[in-house]
Amino acid sequence: MAEEKKPTEQEEVKEEKKETKKTRKKTDKTAELEQQLAEQKDLYLRLAAEYDNYRKRTQREKDALNGEIKVSVIGEFLTVLDNFERASSNADSDFDSYKKGIEMIFTQFGDILKKLGAESFGDIGDAFDPSMHNAVMHIESEDFGESTVAQVFAKGYKCGERIIRCATVQVAN
């Protein structure tokens, strides 16, 4: 039978040293990887906190800007409101001056809308566009072409290309 060869004491010591070196290398590598992981985790947490702060800051700036815009628009319309109050307090005066005052307020209101970038649309004779007009009635008429606005009940308004309110119209077929 083949005899098993027993390692000598020196061979055992050499083997233990090899295993110790391997273990030390693995431990060193593990420590290095743990340090890299900790650094990456720290970086991730810092970036997450930075993003959260950025999001909060931009939301505060957006809210502040919205507040400033509201105050500006309300300020523009307060002069119109003042003029309506003056007109209502003078309602007992003669009709022509009262009518002229209301027309001036109407013009002032239109000027404010233009200043804010709003414009009206929806005139009689315009081609009917369902994306801009809300047809509440249809009539048969030879005075107008097909799918033409025959009557305007309420003008539409837009700011740039964005529709604020569709025009309410009667359409001729």
Secondary structure as GFF3:
##gff-version 3
##sequence-region A 1 173
A	DSSP	alpha_helix	9	89	.	.	.	ID=ss1
A	DSSP	alpha_helix	95	115	.	.	.	ID=ss2
A	DSSP	beta_strand	118	121	.	.	.	ID=ss3
A	DSSP	beta_strand	133	139	.	.	.	ID=ss4
A	DSSP	beta_strand	148	154	.	.	.	ID=ss5
A	DSSP	beta_strand	156	159	.	.	.	ID=ss6
A	DSSP	beta_strand	162	165	.	.	.	ID=ss7
A	DSSP	beta_strand	167	172	.	.	.	ID=ss8
###
